[in-house]
Amino acid sequence: MRPPRRFIRNTVVLAGILSALLCAGRGAPPADKGTPWDLRAEQIRQDTEYLCDTIGVRVTGTAGEIAACDWIMETLEDAGFSPDAGVPTLRRVPFEGLMGKTSENVIAVCNPGSGGPLFSITAHYDSVETTPGARDNAAAAAALLEIARCLGPENDGFPCEIRMVFPGSEENGYHGSAAYIASLSEAEKARHLGAFNMDISAASPEDQAVLVCYTLGKTEDGVYQEGDFLEPAEGRLSAAVTAAYETLYGKNIGGVFHMGESDHISFHNAGLEAVNVCWRRLENGEPRLPDSYHRPEDTPAELDYETARASGRCILEAIHTLAAAGEAGQR
């Protein structure tokens, strides 16, 4: 049974303090400098555990994926988002994925109809059948839920529209993100300044992982350009994440790499700049997937939730910087 919401809310502050003390000696990430983006590692932990331990495996088109979608919708409504508002701030959109299997995207919107730029933050909520998928990708989905709570349906601190997208059916071909992009109008694409994807955006202390960016292209002089393995696309999104990590944690990220492996591929295919913000261990300077990837060992107990919190805070800081700089018309 899911813990009562009142109990969860009343214990978050104390548990968050205890979590911070326990994580302080683990070394990833370093101590932060504090910003308004006060995401709670303890809340991210609780939501990750609910997705993995209560709902469990979340394969596309199964009861597990549907239950996760139901719960994400409920959680976002608790945070103030509504499908029934004058301008709806919450949508649940079904689509057909691989082999005709139906999945759903959940989209929460902060500052709908803003005249400023449009940003998307994505974190898929499905898993493969071999694992509860804490790192891939329940912790990132939980971090995005906490971002949604932080922002709310309206936030004067951000001169932009932010869409928090929870795609289904990522694990069998990025179908949810492709369906989301297909739903964008040409006007929305024209003001879409960037997508920040969260996949494996949390790490275990044993990983010795660092925060990195995966990109496939960048926007330069208003034109989207592809990168390659010899010259990764260090564009405005990866630069903003790098600057955010420096601002918040006082050190550089582990690098920018020409890599796919997640929903940012769908944005790349549509000529929209995107970056996957993730944690990886480096071997000979190259990023490697964690050992528990797609395995039963990918459980909530192995994660350091301060890393998931760091991913979310860097994304919010990057969006705030980009929107404030007024770069919306540069595409």
C-alpha positions in Angstrom: 0.0 0.0 0.0 1.2 3.5 -0.8 2.1 5.5 2.3 -0.5 8.3 3.0 0.5 11.5 1.3 0.2 13.5 4.6 2.7 11.1 6.3 5.1 11.5 3.3 4.9 15.3 3.4 5.3 15.6 7.1 8.4 13.4 7.2 10.2 14.8 4.1 12.0 17.7 5.8 13.5 15.5 8.6 14.3 12.6 6.3 15.9 15.0 3.9 18.2 16.3 6.5 19.2 12.8 7.5 19.7 11.8 3.9 22.0 14.7 3.3 24.1 13.8 6.4 24.3 10.2 5.3 25.3 11.1 1.7 27.8 13.8 2.7 30.7 11.4 2.8 30.1 9.6 -0.4 31.8 12.1 -2.7 29.3 12.3 -5.5 28.3 15.1 -6.0 30.3 17.6 -4.0 28.6 20.0 -1.6 26.3 22.4 -3.4 26.3 26.2 -3.0 22.5 26.5 -2.7 19.9 28.0 -5.1 16.2 28.4 -5.3 15.9 25.0 -7.0 15.5 23.2 -3.7 14.8 19.7 -4.9 14.5 17.0 -2.1 16.6 13.9 -2.4 14.5 12.1 0.2 11.3 12.7 -1.9 13.1 11.4 -5.0 14.0 8.3 -3.0 10.5 7.7 -1.9 9.0 8.1 -5.3 11.7 5.8 -6.8 10.9 3.2 -4.3 7.2 3.5 -5.0 7.8 3.0 -8.8 10.1 0.0 -8.3 8.9 -1.7 -5.1 5.2 -1.1 -5.1 4.5 -0.9 -8.9 7.4 -3.0 -10.0 8.4 -3.9 -13.6 6.9 -1.4 -16.1 7.1 -3.0 -19.6 5.3 -1.2 -22.4 1.7 -2.0 -22.7 1.5 -4.0 -19.5 -0.4 -3.4 -16.3 2.8 -2.2 -14.6 3.3 0.6 -17.1 -0.4 1.6 -16.9 -0.2 1.6 -13.1 2.9 3.9 -13.3 1.1 6.2 -15.6 -1.9 6.4 -13.3 0.3 7.2 -10.3 2.3 9.9 -12.2 -0.9 11.6 -13.2 -2.2 11.4 -9.6 1.1 12.8 -8.2 1.1 15.7 -10.7 -2.5 16.6 -9.9 -1.5 16.6 -6.2 1.2 19.1 -7.2 -1.4 21.5 -8.7 -1.4 20.5 -12.4 -4.8 20.0 -14.0 -6.3 18.6 -17.2 -9.4 20.6 -16.5 -8.0 24.1 -16.1 -9.0 26.9 -18.5 -5.6 26.3 -20.1 -4.9 22.7 -19.2 -1.5 22.1 -17.5 -1.7 18.3 -17.5 -2.2 15.8 -20.4 -2.2 12.1 -20.8 -1.7 11.1 -24.4 -2.0 7.5 -25.7 0.0 6.5 -28.7 0.8 3.3 -30.6 4.3 1.9 -30.2 6.2 -1.1 -31.3 4.1 -4.0 -32.7 0.9 -2.1 -32.1 1.3 -1.9 -28.3 -0.4 1.1 -26.7 1.5 3.3 -24.3 1.0 6.8 -22.9 2.9 10.0 -22.4 2.2 12.3 -19.5 2.9 16.0 -20.0 2.8 18.6 -17.2 3.2 22.3 -18.3 4.6 25.2 -16.3 3.7 28.6 -17.7 1.5 27.4 -20.6 1.3 29.8 -23.4 4.3 31.8 -22.3 5.6 34.2 -25.0 9.1 33.1 -24.2 11.1 30.0 -25.3 9.8 26.5 -24.9 11.8 23.8 -23.1 11.1 20.2 -22.6 12.4 18.0 -19.8 11.9 14.3 -20.4 12.3 11.1 -18.2 10.8 7.9 -19.4 8.9 5.8 -16.8 8.9 2.3 -18.4 11.4 -0.4 -17.8 12.6 -3.6 -19.4 11.1 -6.9 -18.1 14.3 -8.0 -16.4 14.5 -5.3 -13.7 12.5 -2.9 -11.6 14.6 -0.2 -13.2 15.6 2.1 -10.4 18.4 3.8 -12.2 16.9 3.2 -15.6 14.7 5.1 -15.2 12.6 5.4 -12.0 15.0 7.7 -10.2 15.0 10.2 -13.2 11.2 10.0 -13.4 11.1 10.7 -9.6 13.5 13.6 -10.0 11.2 15.0 -12.8 8.2 14.7 -10.5 10.2 16.7 -7.9 11.0 19.3 -10.6 7.3 19.6 -11.3 6.6 20.2 -7.6 9.3 22.8 -7.5 8.0 24.7 -10.6 4.2 24.3 -10.3 1.8 25.2 -13.1 3.0 28.8 -13.0 6.4 30.2 -12.0 7.3 33.8 -12.4 11.0 33.0 -11.9 11.1 31.4 -15.4 10.4 33.6 -18.5 9.6 30.5 -20.6 7.3 27.6 -21.0 8.6 24.3 -19.5 7.0 20.9 -20.4 7.8 18.0 -18.1 7.3 15.0 -20.3 7.1 11.4 -19.0 7.3 9.3 -22.1 6.2 5.7 -22.2 7.7 3.0 -24.5 11.3 4.3 -24.4 12.9 0.9 -23.9 11.6 -0.6 -27.1 12.5 2.2 -29.5 11.9 5.8 -28.1 8.3 5.7 -29.3 7.0 8.0 -26.5 9.4 10.8 -27.2 8.8 10.5 -31.0 5.0 10.7 -30.4 5.5 13.8 -28.3 7.6 15.5 -31.0 5.2 14.6 -33.7 2.5 16.4 -31.7 4.4 19.7 -31.7 3.2 22.4 -34.1 5.6 24.2 -36.4 5.2 27.2 -34.2 6.1 25.2 -31.1 9.1 23.7 -32.8 10.3 27.2 -33.9 10.4 28.4 -30.2 11.6 25.1 -28.8 15.0 26.1 -27.4 16.1 22.7 -26.1 15.2 19.4 -24.5 16.9 18.1 -21.4 16.6 14.3 -21.2 17.1 12.4 -17.9 18.0 8.8 -18.3 20.3 7.0 -15.8 20.4 10.4 -14.1 21.3 8.9 -10.8 24.3 6.9 -9.7 25.5 4.4 -7.1 28.3 5.4 -4.8 30.2 2.3 -6.0 30.1 3.5 -9.6 32.6 6.4 -9.0 30.5 8.1 -11.7 30.6 11.6 -12.9 27.9 13.8 -14.5 28.2 13.9 -18.2 26.3 15.2 -21.3 25.3 13.1 -24.3 24.6 15.1 -27.4 24.1 14.4 -31.1 23.9 18.0 -32.5 23.8 21.7 -31.7 22.1 24.8 -32.9 24.6 27.4 -34.4 23.6 30.6 -36.2 20.0 29.4 -36.2 20.8 26.1 -37.9 20.8 22.7 -36.3 24.1 20.9 -37.0 25.0 17.3 -36.3 28.1 16.3 -34.3 30.1 13.2 -34.6 32.5 11.0 -32.6 35.5 13.1 -33.5 33.9 16.4 -32.7 31.0 16.0 -30.2 28.4 18.8 -30.4 29.1 21.0 -27.5 26.2 23.3 -28.0 24.3 25.8 -25.8 22.5 23.1 -23.9 25.6 21.2 -22.8 27.4 24.5 -22.2 24.5 25.6 -19.9 24.6 22.3 -18.0 28.4 22.6 -17.6 28.0 26.1 -16.3 25.2 25.1 -14.0 27.3 22.3 -12.4 30.1 24.8 -11.8 27.7 27.3 -10.3 26.0 24.8 -8.0 28.8 22.4 -7.1 32.0 24.2 -7.9 33.5 21.7 -10.4 33.3 20.7 -14.0 31.2 17.9 -15.4 32.9 14.7 -16.7 32.6 15.7 -20.4 30.4 16.0 -23.4 30.1 12.9 -25.6 28.6 12.1 -29.0 26.2 9.4 -27.7 22.6 8.3 -28.1 21.0 5.5 -26.0 17.9 7.5 -25.0 15.0 9.8 -25.9 17.2 12.7 -27.0 17.6 10.8 -30.2 14.0 11.6 -31.2 14.7 15.4 -30.8 17.9 15.0 -32.8 15.9 13.3 -35.6 13.6 16.2 -35.7 16.4 18.8 -35.9 15.8 20.0 -32.3 18.7 20.4 -30.0 18.7 18.0 -27.0 21.1 16.7 -24.3 21.0 13.7 -22.1 22.1 14.6 -18.6 23.3 11.4 -17.0 25.9 9.8 -14.7 28.6 7.5 -16.0 31.8 6.1 -14.8 34.7 6.9 -17.2 37.2 4.2 -18.4 40.1 5.6 -20.4 38.1 8.8 -20.8 35.0 7.1 -22.3 31.6 6.8 -20.5 30.4 3.3 -19.6 27.0 2.1 -18.6 26.6 0.9 -15.0 27.1 -2.9 -14.3 23.4 -3.2 -13.1 22.0 -1.8 -16.4 18.9 -3.8 -17.3 19.6 -6.3 -14.6 17.7 -7.4 -11.5 20.3 -5.6 -9.4 19.1 -2.2 -10.6 17.1 -1.5 -7.4 16.4 1.6 -5.3 18.8 0.5 -2.5 21.9 0.9 -4.6 21.4 4.6 -5.5 22.7 7.9 -4.0 19.7 10.2 -4.4 21.9 13.3 -4.1 23.1 12.5 -7.7 19.5 12.5 -9.0 18.9 15.8 -7.2 22.0 17.2 -8.7 20.8 16.3 -12.2 17.5 18.0 -11.7 19.0 21.1 -10.2 21.5 21.5 -13.0 18.7 21.3 -15.6 16.7 23.9 -13.8 19.7 26.2 -13.5 20.5 25.7 -17.2 16.9 26.5 -18.3 16.8 29.6 -16.1 20.0 30.9 -17.6 19.1 30.2 -21.2 15.6 31.6 -20.9 16.8 34.7 -19.1 19.4 35.3 -21.8 16.6 35.7 -24.3 17.9 33.2 -26.8 14.4 32.1 -28.0 14.7 33.7 -31.4 18.0 32.2 -32.4 16.8 29.0 -34.0 
